[in-house]
């Protein structure tokens, strides 16, 4: 069966990971839907907010839907904006900092075990 | 190494699959970047266009970026719009038809072997 929903139908929850600031998460599709491998999450990071700075064994594949940000990995900072795509392989430190005056909205796909 | 690019930097190519109409494709990130499992493609389907109607063993996970469409699976037609997310499990017939007056733009994630 094909699963269809809209992000507006999903209530966001605060991201409570250490170091996260003004960040909310929606799980758009994932393990409960029977996905074979990867889940799609949407993160909304308010002005002045950021995702946690961390590294882990699994990959992130990210698409920026709205806003501007910097992708921070160690001492490297790269500006990104709506329409940017980012592949973070396992093991790479990473953090996204909202650099704009509005929300930063991103899709972040990960293996379902880590959704 | 983290890979960062923008969809505007990627030249779209026509989709030449049987039954595709007025559809172009950009491979945003994939096997050549070393992704472990899944690739991200962007499809732009012009007014009056559609993706091919087909079924295959692997999954699609789709997010609608712009426009309106109907998701056709057998005799079932479901309207979708910007912000809709669709999980098409392996084996399900599916096709997306642009129902709007502008472009339909979607992200479609698949296993890298089928990018």
Backbone of each chain as ProteinMPNN parsed JSONL, in Angstrom:
{"seq_chain_A": "XXXXXXXXXXXXXXXXXXXXXXXXXXXXXXXXXXXXXXXXXXXXXXXXXXXXXXXXXXXXXXXXXXXXXXXXXXXXXXXXXXXXXXXXXXXXXXXXXXXXXXXXXXXXXXXXXXX", "coords_chain_A": {"N_chain_A": [[0.838, -1.199, 0.0], [0.48, 2.217, -0.799], [1.746, 4.907, 1.019], [0.583, 8.056, 1.893], [0.952, 11.293, 3.051], [0.772, 14.576, 4.599], [3.118, 17.061, 5.583], [2.047, 18.969, 7.255], [0.149, 17.645, 8.7], [1.404, 16.429, 10.728], [2.42, 16.696, 14.0], [4.993, 18.692, 15.217], [7.827, 17.811, 17.296], [9.847, 18.875, 20.053], [13.405, 18.923, 19.639], [15.415, 17.137, 21.701], [18.065, 16.586, 22.01], [21.42, 16.845, 23.284], [22.782, 20.046, 23.031], [21.209, 20.874, 20.945], [19.244, 23.591, 19.718], [16.39, 25.468, 19.754], [14.999, 23.815, 17.965], [12.858, 21.726, 16.099], [11.204, 18.664, 15.303], [9.773, 16.59, 12.783], [8.657, 13.384, 12.047], [8.382, 12.179, 8.941], [8.071, 9.921, 7.305], [8.624, 6.494, 8.034], [9.966, 3.74, 9.985], [7.597, 2.64, 11.073], [5.94, 2.734, 8.944], [6.871, 0.808, 7.348], [9.177, 1.147, 5.835], [11.969, 0.083, 3.845], [14.655, 0.789, 4.337], [15.417, 3.62, 4.769], [14.423, 6.593, 6.561], [12.435, 9.569, 6.494], [12.872, 12.65, 7.877], [11.734, 15.854, 9.022], [13.187, 18.854, 9.922], [12.727, 21.819, 11.753], [14.265, 24.731, 12.348], [14.453, 27.405, 14.362], [15.071, 31.03, 14.151], [18.373, 31.848, 15.152], [18.787, 29.332, 16.101], [20.058, 25.904, 16.213], [21.138, 22.642, 15.031], [22.203, 19.736, 16.924], [25.751, 19.464, 17.511], [27.486, 16.827, 16.359], [28.736, 13.463, 15.788], [28.361, 10.348, 14.088], [27.938, 6.839, 13.299], [26.324, 6.417, 11.095], [24.934, 7.579, 7.939], [23.844, 10.913, 6.939], [21.506, 12.291, 4.691], [20.653, 15.236, 3.244], [18.333, 17.823, 2.488], [17.833, 21.193, 1.859], [15.003, 22.959, 2.549], [13.937, 25.489, 3.16], [15.254, 28.724, 3.935], [18.467, 29.854, 5.266], [21.752, 28.721, 6.147], [24.673, 27.667, 8.014], [26.821, 24.966, 7.451], [28.569, 23.234, 9.709], [31.596, 21.619, 10.237], [33.942, 20.382, 12.137], [36.565, 22.622, 11.839], [35.603, 23.734, 9.578], [33.347, 25.759, 7.826], [30.506, 25.964, 5.882], [28.443, 27.797, 3.762], [24.97, 27.239, 3.228], [21.808, 26.929, 1.526], [18.272, 27.27, 0.717], [17.518, 24.662, -1.448], [20.003, 23.517, -1.432], [21.878, 20.482, -1.226], [23.098, 17.991, 0.921], [25.45, 15.564, 1.71], [26.34, 13.724, 4.378], [28.695, 11.621, 5.309], [28.956, 8.624, 7.382], [30.59, 9.12, 10.514], [31.546, 11.719, 10.146], [31.876, 14.826, 11.745], [29.225, 17.157, 12.348], [27.003, 19.951, 12.081], [24.241, 22.136, 11.902], [23.632, 25.53, 11.572], [21.282, 27.988, 11.892], [21.384, 30.801, 9.935], [19.798, 32.808, 9.15], [16.974, 35.15, 9.21], [14.557, 33.988, 9.4], [12.735, 30.851, 9.691], [14.719, 27.891, 9.416], [14.335, 25.166, 7.391], [14.613, 21.757, 6.933], [14.931, 18.665, 5.15], [15.907, 15.565, 6.395], [17.361, 12.613, 5.828], [17.761, 9.345, 7.074], [19.073, 6.081, 8.048], [16.507, 3.806, 9.026], [16.726, 2.765, 11.6], [17.676, 4.773, 13.115], [15.9, 6.788, 13.184]], "CA_chain_A": [[0.0, 0.0, 0.0], [1.22, 3.473, -0.853], [1.47, 5.82, 2.132], [0.604, 9.468, 1.505], [0.525, 12.239, 4.085], [1.323, 15.931, 4.425], [3.859, 17.398, 6.805], [1.182, 19.77, 8.132], [-0.671, 16.743, 9.511], [2.273, 15.832, 11.746], [2.787, 17.672, 15.022], [6.442, 18.632, 15.497], [8.241, 17.644, 18.688], [11.151, 19.503, 20.279], [14.596, 18.073, 19.605], [15.965, 17.262, 23.057], [19.472, 16.149, 22.031], [22.375, 17.802, 23.86], [23.339, 21.017, 22.104], [20.193, 21.377, 20.009], [18.683, 24.86, 20.17], [15.265, 25.991, 18.97], [14.845, 22.871, 16.853], [11.726, 20.817, 16.187], [11.326, 17.526, 14.382], [8.63, 15.786, 12.349], [8.982, 12.146, 11.314], [7.434, 12.185, 7.823], [7.799, 8.519, 6.958], [9.692, 5.733, 8.685], [9.88, 2.308, 10.275], [6.21, 2.229, 11.299], [5.297, 2.631, 7.636], [7.438, -0.346, 6.654], [10.256, 1.492, 4.893], [13.008, -0.955, 3.868], [15.96, 1.233, 4.809], [15.622, 4.98, 5.273], [13.302, 7.397, 7.036], [12.507, 10.993, 6.172], [12.493, 13.557, 8.952], [11.791, 17.285, 8.727], [13.579, 19.666, 11.069], [12.491, 23.256, 11.655], [15.181, 25.366, 13.298], [14.09, 28.817, 14.418], [16.188, 31.993, 14.105], [19.298, 31.693, 16.27], [18.847, 27.936, 16.533], [20.994, 24.981, 15.55], [21.064, 21.216, 15.331], [23.343, 19.387, 17.779], [27.023, 19.138, 16.869], [27.772, 15.441, 16.723], [29.163, 12.542, 14.725], [27.815, 9.015, 14.33], [28.381, 5.883, 12.281], [25.425, 6.341, 9.927], [24.902, 8.745, 7.074], [22.719, 11.827, 6.741], [21.353, 12.948, 3.384], [19.881, 16.405, 3.674], [17.927, 18.804, 1.474], [17.36, 22.416, 2.533], [13.733, 23.402, 1.967], [13.739, 26.927, 3.37], [16.16, 29.428, 4.816], [19.915, 29.837, 5.051], [22.431, 28.103, 7.284], [26.03, 27.199, 7.762], [27.115, 23.589, 7.807], [29.823, 23.279, 10.451], [32.228, 20.319, 10.439], [35.259, 20.74, 12.664], [36.846, 24.047, 11.647], [35.079, 24.122, 8.26], [31.968, 26.257, 7.801], [30.079, 26.121, 4.488], [27.069, 28.317, 3.687], [23.978, 26.492, 2.45], [20.545, 27.675, 1.411], [17.194, 26.488, 0.109], [17.965, 24.015, -2.676], [21.268, 22.809, -1.219], [21.819, 19.085, -0.815], [24.296, 17.69, 1.698], [25.669, 14.167, 2.097], [27.252, 13.598, 5.511], [28.979, 10.192, 5.535], [29.168, 8.222, 8.769], [31.859, 9.499, 11.127], [31.897, 13.133, 9.952], [31.181, 15.742, 12.645], [28.387, 18.091, 11.594], [26.037, 20.774, 12.809], [23.667, 23.172, 11.044], [23.297, 26.73, 12.336], [20.424, 28.92, 11.141], [22.034, 32.108, 9.813], [18.829, 33.749, 8.599], [16.034, 35.787, 10.138], [13.356, 33.151, 9.457], [12.986, 29.441, 9.98], [15.476, 26.976, 8.557], [13.573, 23.914, 7.304], [15.413, 20.781, 6.185], [14.654, 17.235, 5.168], [17.107, 14.815, 6.77], [17.083, 11.191, 5.663], [18.693, 8.486, 7.816], [18.588, 4.703, 8.194], [15.319, 3.784, 9.892], [17.082, 2.435, 12.994], [18.106, 6.011, 13.798], [14.949, 7.848, 12.823]], "C_chain_A": [[0.873, 1.249, 0.0], [0.782, 4.352, 0.317], [1.598, 7.256, 1.639], [0.16, 10.308, 2.691], [1.162, 13.589, 3.803], [2.021, 16.339, 5.717], [3.009, 18.196, 7.785], [0.33, 18.901, 9.053], [0.128, 16.116, 10.654], [2.691, 16.911, 12.73], [4.282, 17.581, 15.311], [6.702, 18.457, 16.993], [9.6, 18.326, 18.873], [12.272, 18.481, 20.178], [15.302, 18.243, 20.952], [17.414, 16.783, 23.153], [20.355, 17.248, 22.62], [22.892, 18.743, 22.783], [22.351, 21.515, 21.069], [19.569, 22.642, 20.592], [17.57, 25.273, 19.217], [15.011, 25.123, 17.74], [13.667, 21.938, 17.128], [11.806, 19.795, 15.06], [9.956, 16.943, 14.05], [9.178, 14.533, 11.665], [7.95, 11.999, 10.204], [7.065, 10.769, 7.383], [8.945, 7.687, 7.529], [9.32, 4.294, 8.966], [8.432, 1.835, 10.437], [5.432, 2.1, 9.999], [5.85, 1.467, 6.815], [8.539, -0.006, 5.671], [11.37, 0.439, 4.99], [14.306, -0.489, 4.513], [15.943, 2.601, 5.469], [14.318, 5.692, 5.593], [13.532, 8.847, 6.643], [12.011, 11.792, 7.371], [12.543, 14.991, 8.424], [12.165, 18.013, 10.012], [13.303, 21.135, 10.765], [13.315, 23.912, 12.762], [14.902, 26.869, 13.259], [15.316, 29.725, 14.331], [17.066, 31.865, 15.346], [19.486, 30.262, 16.721], [19.871, 27.118, 15.765], [20.656, 23.541, 15.9], [22.259, 20.872, 16.234], [24.606, 19.138, 16.951], [27.416, 17.74, 17.307], [28.334, 14.672, 15.53], [28.611, 11.17, 15.093], [28.148, 8.135, 13.131], [27.538, 5.903, 11.005], [25.399, 7.668, 9.174], [23.688, 9.642, 7.318], [22.702, 12.196, 5.257], [20.282, 14.011, 3.582], [19.533, 17.268, 2.47], [17.354, 20.004, 2.212], [16.105, 22.915, 1.822], [13.562, 24.912, 2.044], [14.882, 27.469, 4.214], [17.611, 29.355, 4.393], [20.58, 29.32, 6.322], [23.908, 28.011, 6.985], [26.125, 25.771, 8.26], [28.498, 23.594, 8.436], [30.338, 21.855, 10.652], [33.663, 20.573, 10.87], [35.46, 22.23, 12.488], [36.321, 24.57, 10.305], [33.625, 24.578, 8.365], [31.597, 26.541, 6.346], [28.657, 26.672, 4.466], [26.194, 27.427, 2.81], [22.678, 27.27, 2.477], [19.482, 26.771, 0.798], [17.665, 25.948, -1.236], [19.31, 23.329, -2.55], [20.994, 21.368, -0.793], [23.155, 18.747, -0.166], [24.32, 16.196, 2.007], [26.733, 14.156, 3.181], [27.525, 12.108, 5.713], [29.097, 9.88, 7.033], [30.53, 8.68, 9.255], [32.233, 10.961, 10.995], [31.162, 14.004, 10.986], [30.382, 16.764, 11.829], [27.386, 18.778, 12.505], [25.518, 21.807, 11.82], [23.187, 24.319, 11.927], [22.456, 27.632, 11.435], [21.094, 30.291, 11.118], [21.064, 33.168, 9.281], [17.912, 34.328, 9.667], [14.729, 35.012, 10.247], [13.714, 31.721, 9.801], [13.929, 28.818, 8.941], [14.709, 25.655, 8.57], [14.343, 22.946, 6.414], [14.754, 19.405, 6.241], [15.958, 16.529, 5.49], [16.751, 13.327, 6.757], [18.186, 10.379, 6.333], [18.19, 7.052, 7.772], [17.506, 4.639, 9.273], [15.637, 3.484, 11.352], [17.413, 3.683, 13.802], [17.121, 7.144, 13.575], [14.562, 8.685, 14.02]], "O_chain_A": [[1.875, 1.323, 0.711], [-0.412, 4.516, 0.568], [2.607, 7.624, 1.037], [-0.897, 10.058, 3.27], [1.98, 13.731, 2.895], [1.568, 16.001, 6.811], [3.214, 18.12, 8.997], [-0.157, 19.378, 10.078], [-0.419, 15.357, 11.453], [3.256, 17.93, 12.333], [4.785, 16.501, 15.618], [5.915, 18.89, 17.835], [10.412, 18.348, 17.948], [12.117, 17.326, 20.577], [15.732, 19.341, 21.304], [17.933, 16.596, 24.253], [20.067, 18.436, 22.47], [23.382, 18.297, 21.745], [22.633, 22.493, 20.376], [19.385, 22.753, 21.804], [17.79, 25.41, 18.014], [14.833, 25.624, 16.629], [13.503, 21.429, 18.237], [12.4, 20.042, 14.009], [9.092, 16.817, 14.919], [10.057, 14.62, 10.808], [6.781, 11.727, 10.475], [5.9, 10.466, 7.124], [10.098, 8.117, 7.513], [8.479, 3.704, 8.288], [8.083, 0.745, 9.984], [4.394, 1.441, 9.95], [5.359, 1.178, 5.724], [8.814, -0.788, 4.761], [11.68, -0.04, 6.081], [14.989, -1.277, 5.165], [16.399, 2.744, 6.604], [13.273, 5.438, 4.994], [14.667, 9.293, 6.48], [10.876, 11.628, 7.819], [13.297, 15.3, 7.501], [11.543, 17.815, 11.055], [13.601, 21.63, 9.678], [13.09, 23.677, 13.949], [15.098, 27.517, 12.231], [16.452, 29.26, 14.425], [16.557, 31.781, 16.463], [20.268, 30.002, 17.635], [20.469, 27.586, 14.796], [19.997, 23.252, 16.898], [23.222, 21.637, 16.3], [24.527, 18.656, 15.821], [27.651, 17.497, 18.491], [28.392, 15.183, 14.411], [28.417, 10.867, 16.27], [28.583, 8.621, 12.087], [27.993, 5.453, 9.954], [25.784, 8.717, 9.692], [22.656, 9.202, 7.825], [23.752, 12.39, 4.645], [19.167, 13.729, 4.022], [20.335, 17.424, 1.55], [16.497, 19.856, 3.083], [16.142, 23.25, 0.638], [13.093, 25.538, 1.093], [15.411, 26.782, 5.087], [17.942, 28.865, 3.313], [20.047, 29.46, 7.422], [24.347, 28.243, 5.859], [25.601, 25.411, 9.314], [29.485, 23.919, 7.776], [29.625, 20.993, 11.165], [34.504, 20.941, 10.05], [34.631, 23.025, 12.93], [36.572, 25.72, 9.944], [32.781, 23.875, 8.921], [32.302, 27.28, 5.658], [27.759, 26.092, 5.077], [26.637, 26.927, 1.776], [22.466, 28.143, 3.319], [19.769, 25.639, 0.408], [18.158, 26.706, -2.07], [19.726, 22.625, -3.469], [20.02, 21.077, -0.099], [24.211, 19.162, -0.643], [23.342, 15.634, 2.501], [27.882, 14.529, 2.943], [26.667, 11.398, 6.238], [29.313, 10.78, 7.844], [31.51, 8.637, 8.511], [33.158, 11.413, 11.669], [29.938, 13.921, 11.088], [30.811, 17.182, 10.753], [26.986, 18.256, 13.545], [26.277, 22.3, 10.986], [22.446, 24.119, 12.889], [22.883, 27.993, 10.338], [21.344, 30.876, 12.172], [21.469, 34.295, 8.996], [18.051, 34.043, 10.857], [13.885, 35.332, 11.084], [14.852, 31.418, 10.158], [13.922, 29.179, 7.764], [14.461, 25.089, 9.634], [14.684, 23.274, 5.277], [14.115, 19.033, 7.226], [17.0, 16.856, 4.923], [15.951, 12.853, 7.564], [19.374, 10.671, 6.189], [17.015, 6.818, 7.49], [17.581, 5.324, 10.293], [14.9, 3.902, 12.245], [17.427, 3.647, 15.032], [17.457, 8.315, 13.752], [13.771, 9.618, 13.89]]}, "seq_chain_B": "XXXXXXXXXXXXXXXXXXXXXXXXXXXXXXXXXXXXXXXXXXXXXXXXXXXXXXXXXXXXXXXXXXXXXXXXXXXXXXXXXXXXXXXXXXXXXXXXXXXXXXXXXXXXXXXXXXX", "coords_chain_B": {"N_chain_B": [[34.444, 12.887, 3.844], [32.322, 15.698, 3.643], [29.773, 16.19, 1.294], [28.585, 18.903, -0.535], [26.259, 20.536, -2.478], [24.326, 22.49, -4.889], [21.059, 22.348, -6.23], [20.738, 23.913, -8.471], [23.178, 23.892, -9.688], [23.307, 21.661, -11.158], [22.738, 20.258, -14.245], [19.647, 19.56, -15.682], [18.423, 16.481, -17.11], [16.528, 15.071, -19.81], [13.846, 12.816, -19.034], [13.812, 9.672, -20.298], [12.293, 7.422, -20.143], [9.819, 4.984, -21.08], [6.625, 6.32, -21.555], [7.001, 8.531, -19.955], [6.456, 12.048, -19.742], [7.262, 15.252, -20.613], [9.189, 15.556, -18.595], [11.963, 16.094, -16.479], [15.168, 15.324, -15.061], [17.32, 15.549, -12.249], [20.223, 14.316, -10.784], [20.883, 14.512, -7.53], [22.468, 13.636, -5.373], [24.458, 10.708, -5.069], [25.541, 7.387, -6.037], [28.13, 7.937, -7.041], [29.053, 9.705, -5.213], [29.501, 8.183, -3.048], [27.412, 7.296, -1.439], [25.881, 5.218, 1.059], [23.507, 3.747, 0.681], [21.097, 5.05, -0.427], [19.992, 7.26, -3.064], [19.433, 10.674, -4.033], [17.187, 12.108, -6.164], [15.962, 14.755, -8.235], [12.985, 15.582, -9.768], [11.514, 17.409, -12.37], [8.491, 18.209, -13.57], [6.766, 19.362, -16.196], [3.843, 21.489, -16.928], [1.005, 19.544, -17.747], [2.507, 17.27, -17.914], [3.923, 14.037, -16.936], [5.186, 11.412, -14.81], [6.592, 8.176, -15.704], [4.262, 5.442, -15.79], [4.634, 2.791, -13.772], [5.934, -0.204, -12.17], [8.11, -1.628, -9.748], [10.706, -3.532, -8.095], [11.945, -2.126, -6.031], [11.815, 0.479, -3.496], [10.256, 3.759, -3.574], [10.795, 6.904, -2.056], [9.255, 9.885, -1.578], [9.108, 13.426, -1.806], [7.128, 16.243, -2.195], [8.076, 19.178, -3.644], [7.218, 21.47, -5.032], [4.151, 22.56, -6.513], [1.193, 20.814, -7.749], [-0.326, 17.582, -7.915], [-1.544, 14.371, -9.097], [-1.364, 11.234, -7.59], [-1.214, 8.242, -9.077], [-2.275, 4.958, -8.803], [-2.927, 1.993, -10.027], [-6.395, 1.836, -10.067], [-6.683, 3.881, -8.316], [-6.598, 7.26, -7.447], [-4.878, 9.85, -5.962], [-4.852, 13.075, -4.663], [-1.997, 15.173, -4.364], [0.325, 17.575, -2.997], [2.585, 20.412, -2.713], [4.671, 19.729, -0.016], [3.626, 17.274, 0.562], [4.329, 13.872, 1.405], [5.341, 10.746, 0.16], [5.362, 7.286, 0.331], [6.253, 4.701, -1.627], [6.064, 1.409, -1.678], [8.102, -1.379, -2.795], [6.93, -3.006, -5.745], [4.446, -1.772, -6.012], [2.285, -0.308, -8.353], [2.695, 2.927, -9.858], [2.411, 6.412, -10.609], [2.931, 9.833, -11.343], [1.049, 12.646, -12.022], [1.126, 15.823, -13.269], [-1.049, 18.215, -12.142], [-1.347, 20.877, -12.11], [-0.861, 24.371, -13.11], [1.695, 25.148, -13.248], [5.186, 24.151, -12.865], [5.704, 20.865, -11.567], [7.601, 19.818, -8.928], [9.659, 17.411, -7.542], [11.317, 15.567, -4.963], [12.828, 12.454, -5.199], [13.711, 9.602, -3.695], [15.754, 6.746, -3.944], [17.108, 3.358, -3.842], [20.629, 3.259, -4.423], [21.444, 1.699, -6.583], [19.55, 2.029, -8.452], [19.485, 4.591, -9.287]], "CA_chain_B": [[34.248, 14.27, 3.43], [30.929, 16.077, 3.432], [29.468, 16.689, -0.056], [27.57, 19.957, -0.542], [26.034, 21.197, -3.771], [23.003, 23.107, -5.021], [20.428, 21.74, -7.417], [20.926, 24.81, -9.615], [24.478, 23.599, -10.306], [23.183, 20.38, -11.871], [21.923, 20.396, -15.459], [18.669, 18.467, -15.775], [18.375, 15.692, -18.35], [15.17, 14.561, -20.063], [13.548, 11.438, -18.642], [13.467, 9.018, -21.565], [11.574, 6.164, -19.893], [8.539, 4.853, -21.788], [5.458, 6.875, -20.871], [7.3, 9.813, -19.304], [6.055, 13.176, -20.591], [7.628, 16.585, -20.14], [9.822, 15.315, -17.294], [13.412, 16.206, -16.444], [15.732, 14.713, -13.86], [18.646, 15.898, -11.74], [20.732, 13.449, -9.722], [21.451, 15.469, -6.565], [23.565, 12.95, -4.674], [24.266, 9.3, -5.36], [26.607, 6.387, -5.934], [29.451, 8.53, -7.3], [29.447, 10.428, -3.99], [29.782, 7.195, -2.007], [26.292, 7.053, -0.522], [25.823, 3.798, 1.418], [22.297, 3.033, 0.243], [20.079, 5.704, -1.258], [20.318, 8.438, -3.866], [18.371, 11.681, -4.101], [16.958, 12.693, -7.47], [14.922, 15.78, -8.341], [12.275, 15.559, -11.039], [10.702, 18.579, -12.694], [7.492, 17.768, -14.55], [6.087, 20.558, -16.671], [2.375, 21.404, -17.026], [0.556, 18.5, -18.673], [3.455, 16.165, -17.93], [3.776, 12.96, -15.943], [6.237, 10.405, -14.715], [6.084, 6.933, -16.292], [3.471, 4.537, -14.955], [5.394, 1.537, -13.723], [6.118, -0.84, -10.869], [9.435, -2.243, -9.676], [10.914, -4.212, -6.813], [12.523, -1.254, -5.004], [10.942, 1.527, -2.993], [10.434, 5.2, -3.752], [10.309, 7.803, -1.006], [9.068, 11.095, -2.387], [8.627, 14.648, -1.154], [6.721, 17.214, -3.217], [8.642, 20.5, -3.348], [6.412, 22.53, -5.65], [3.102, 22.19, -7.446], [0.129, 19.881, -7.372], [-0.294, 16.384, -8.761], [-2.252, 13.21, -8.579], [-0.601, 9.983, -7.519], [-2.081, 7.228, -9.663], [-1.835, 3.582, -8.556], [-4.071, 1.197, -10.481], [-7.587, 2.67, -10.249], [-6.726, 4.856, -7.221], [-5.94, 8.541, -7.705], [-4.838, 10.626, -4.727], [-4.218, 14.376, -4.876], [-0.853, 15.541, -3.523], [0.723, 18.968, -3.232], [3.828, 20.77, -2.034], [4.646, 19.327, 1.39], [3.199, 15.871, 0.69], [5.361, 12.837, 1.388], [4.761, 9.519, -0.377], [6.189, 6.075, 0.368], [5.792, 3.684, -2.572], [6.833, 0.176, -1.461], [8.374, -2.186, -3.98], [5.824, -3.778, -6.302], [3.21, -0.982, -6.181], [2.263, 0.556, -9.536], [2.591, 4.34, -9.475], [2.64, 7.429, -11.632], [2.551, 11.163, -10.87], [0.572, 13.49, -13.114], [1.044, 17.239, -12.894], [-2.426, 18.709, -12.301], [-1.335, 22.327, -11.937], [-0.513, 25.191, -14.274], [3.138, 25.372, -13.198], [5.985, 22.94, -12.723], [5.677, 19.963, -10.417], [8.993, 19.491, -8.6], [9.656, 16.416, -6.471], [12.483, 14.774, -4.619], [12.506, 11.025, -5.212], [14.847, 8.858, -3.18], [15.725, 5.328, -4.309], [18.407, 2.699, -3.652], [21.605, 3.811, -5.377], [21.558, 0.847, -7.768], [18.496, 2.392, -9.406], [19.444, 6.057, -9.351]], "C_chain_B": [[32.765, 14.546, 3.195], [30.777, 16.653, 2.014], [28.357, 17.726, 0.046], [27.467, 20.512, -1.958], [24.627, 21.778, -3.79], [22.367, 22.565, -6.294], [20.619, 22.599, -8.659], [22.243, 24.539, -10.351], [24.445, 22.325, -11.151], [22.249, 20.573, -13.064], [20.929, 19.246, -15.536], [18.754, 17.754, -17.123], [16.941, 15.191, -18.556], [15.025, 13.128, -19.554], [13.076, 10.709, -19.888], [12.762, 7.683, -21.367], [10.253, 6.167, -20.664], [7.407, 5.446, -20.953], [5.735, 8.161, -20.124], [6.961, 10.941, -20.271], [6.467, 14.464, -19.922], [8.281, 16.512, -18.755], [11.344, 15.388, -17.42], [13.912, 15.74, -15.085], [17.09, 15.325, -13.535], [19.028, 14.851, -10.685], [21.465, 14.342, -8.727], [22.623, 14.871, -5.794], [23.35, 11.458, -4.871], [25.532, 8.475, -5.271], [27.997, 7.001, -6.109], [29.966, 9.326, -6.099], [29.744, 9.479, -2.833], [28.64, 6.964, -1.037], [26.208, 5.562, -0.202], [24.635, 3.067, 0.821], [21.463, 3.806, -0.754], [20.588, 6.987, -1.904], [19.126, 9.386, -3.851], [18.325, 12.232, -5.521], [15.903, 13.788, -7.354], [14.307, 15.659, -9.737], [11.45, 16.835, -11.184], [9.776, 18.173, -13.834], [6.676, 18.99, -14.951], [4.574, 20.38, -16.702], [1.968, 20.382, -18.084], [1.446, 17.273, -18.69], [3.169, 15.114, -16.866], [5.033, 12.101, -15.908], [5.702, 9.115, -15.351], [5.243, 6.145, -15.295], [4.178, 3.192, -14.952], [5.373, 0.966, -12.308], [7.475, -1.52, -10.902], [9.654, -2.749, -8.251], [11.384, -3.286, -5.698], [11.556, -0.124, -4.649], [11.259, 2.896, -3.594], [10.035, 5.87, -2.442], [10.388, 9.201, -1.603], [8.606, 12.251, -1.513], [8.32, 15.666, -2.252], [7.22, 18.6, -2.809], [7.751, 21.63, -3.851], [5.309, 21.898, -6.482], [2.057, 21.271, -6.856], [0.132, 18.732, -8.382], [-1.344, 15.408, -8.287], [-1.303, 12.029, -8.656], [-1.548, 8.883, -7.961], [-1.48, 5.851, -9.395], [-3.001, 2.661, -8.89], [-5.249, 2.137, -10.699], [-7.707, 3.752, -9.174], [-5.957, 6.112, -7.606], [-6.017, 9.383, -6.437], [-4.179, 11.964, -4.997], [-3.08, 14.599, -3.891], [-0.435, 16.954, -3.9], [2.035, 19.238, -2.513], [3.694, 20.453, -0.55], [4.145, 17.917, 1.615], [4.411, 14.956, 0.651], [4.689, 11.529, 0.999], [5.787, 8.396, -0.256], [5.538, 5.048, -0.555], [6.622, 2.434, -2.321], [7.12, -0.522, -2.786], [7.124, -2.928, -4.43], [4.545, -2.999, -6.543], [3.273, -0.178, -7.478], [2.065, 2.008, -9.116], [2.97, 5.233, -10.648], [2.215, 8.758, -11.027], [2.226, 12.036, -12.073], [0.468, 14.927, -12.596], [-0.376, 17.73, -13.166], [-2.495, 20.223, -12.199], [-0.942, 23.05, -13.215], [0.98, 25.516, -14.31], [3.879, 24.061, -13.093], [5.601, 22.156, -11.462], [7.129, 19.574, -10.15], [8.987, 18.558, -7.397], [11.071, 15.899, -6.217], [12.049, 13.318, -4.591], [13.771, 10.257, -4.836], [14.664, 7.364, -3.477], [17.061, 4.696, -3.928], [19.363, 3.086, -4.78], [21.729, 2.992, -6.655], [20.563, 1.264, -8.858], [18.418, 3.9, -9.62], [19.291, 6.561, -10.773]], "O_chain_B": [[32.051, 13.725, 2.619], [31.565, 17.501, 1.596], [27.31, 17.465, 0.639], [28.467, 20.907, -2.557], [23.844, 21.596, -2.857], [23.042, 22.352, -7.302], [20.659, 22.08, -9.774], [22.395, 24.921, -11.512], [25.438, 21.961, -11.78], [21.107, 21.002, -12.904], [21.322, 18.082, -15.463], [19.11, 18.352, -18.139], [16.229, 14.92, -17.59], [15.96, 12.331, -19.632], [12.059, 11.076, -20.476], [12.642, 6.897, -22.307], [9.647, 7.218, -20.872], [7.253, 5.109, -19.78], [4.796, 8.829, -19.693], [7.156, 10.807, -21.48], [6.068, 14.739, -18.79], [7.966, 17.3, -17.863], [11.934, 14.823, -18.341], [13.182, 15.758, -14.094], [17.9, 15.585, -14.425], [18.234, 14.544, -9.796], [22.536, 14.868, -9.03], [23.644, 15.528, -5.591], [22.216, 10.981, -4.847], [26.466, 8.805, -4.539], [28.935, 6.627, -5.404], [31.163, 9.587, -5.983], [30.184, 9.909, -1.767], [28.863, 6.487, 0.076], [26.434, 4.727, -1.078], [24.741, 1.887, 0.486], [21.144, 3.286, -1.824], [21.461, 7.684, -1.386], [17.978, 8.973, -3.682], [19.319, 12.761, -6.019], [15.049, 13.741, -6.468], [15.013, 15.638, -10.746], [10.782, 17.275, -10.248], [10.23, 17.834, -14.927], [5.977, 19.577, -14.125], [4.071, 19.27, -16.527], [2.522, 20.361, -19.183], [1.163, 16.322, -19.418], [2.294, 15.281, -16.017], [5.824, 12.075, -16.851], [4.492, 8.971, -15.522], [5.497, 6.186, -14.091], [4.306, 2.538, -15.987], [4.856, 1.585, -11.379], [7.939, -1.942, -11.962], [8.894, -2.435, -7.335], [11.236, -3.626, -4.525], [10.622, 0.183, -5.388], [12.371, 3.152, -4.056], [9.068, 5.467, -1.796], [11.439, 9.641, -2.069], [7.808, 12.069, -0.593], [9.148, 15.919, -3.126], [6.837, 19.127, -1.765], [7.561, 22.632, -3.161], [5.496, 20.839, -7.081], [2.034, 20.988, -5.658], [0.533, 18.891, -9.535], [-1.954, 15.58, -7.231], [-0.561, 11.845, -9.62], [-2.559, 8.619, -7.31], [-0.319, 5.602, -9.72], [-3.956, 2.56, -8.119], [-5.13, 3.122, -11.427], [-8.711, 4.463, -9.12], [-4.807, 6.038, -8.038], [-7.102, 9.603, -5.9], [-3.06, 12.003, -5.508], [-3.193, 14.25, -2.716], [-0.785, 17.464, -4.964], [2.536, 18.381, -1.786], [2.725, 20.854, 0.095], [4.222, 17.404, 2.731], [5.391, 15.228, -0.042], [3.585, 11.237, 1.46], [6.932, 8.537, -0.684], [4.426, 4.584, -0.305], [7.787, 2.394, -2.716], [6.443, -0.272, -3.783], [6.353, -3.418, -3.606], [3.64, -3.501, -7.21], [4.23, 0.568, -7.683], [1.361, 2.293, -8.148], [3.734, 4.856, -11.536], [1.24, 8.811, -10.276], [3.013, 12.152, -13.011], [-0.205, 15.193, -11.6], [-0.848, 17.664, -14.301], [-3.586, 20.795, -12.201], [-0.72, 22.434, -14.257], [1.472, 26.088, -15.282], [3.287, 22.988, -13.215], [5.226, 22.73, -10.439], [7.81, 19.062, -11.038], [8.392, 18.865, -6.364], [11.897, 15.807, -7.125], [11.011, 12.99, -4.017], [14.764, 10.265, -5.564], [13.586, 6.799, -3.29], [18.041, 5.408, -3.711], [18.96, 3.222, -5.936], [22.082, 3.533, -7.703], [20.712, 0.901, -10.025], [17.4, 4.418, -10.081], [19.24, 7.771, -10.997]]}, "name": "protein", "num_of_chains": 2, "seq": "XXXXXXXXXXXXXXXXXXXXXXXXXXXXXXXXXXXXXXXXXXXXXXXXXXXXXXXXXXXXXXXXXXXXXXXXXXXXXXXXXXXXXXXXXXXXXXXXXXXXXXXXXXXXXXXXXXXXXXXXXXXXXXXXXXXXXXXXXXXXXXXXXXXXXXXXXXXXXXXXXXXXXXXXXXXXXXXXXXXXXXXXXXXXXXXXXXXXXXXXXXXXXXXXXXXXXXXXXXXXXXXXXXXXXX"}
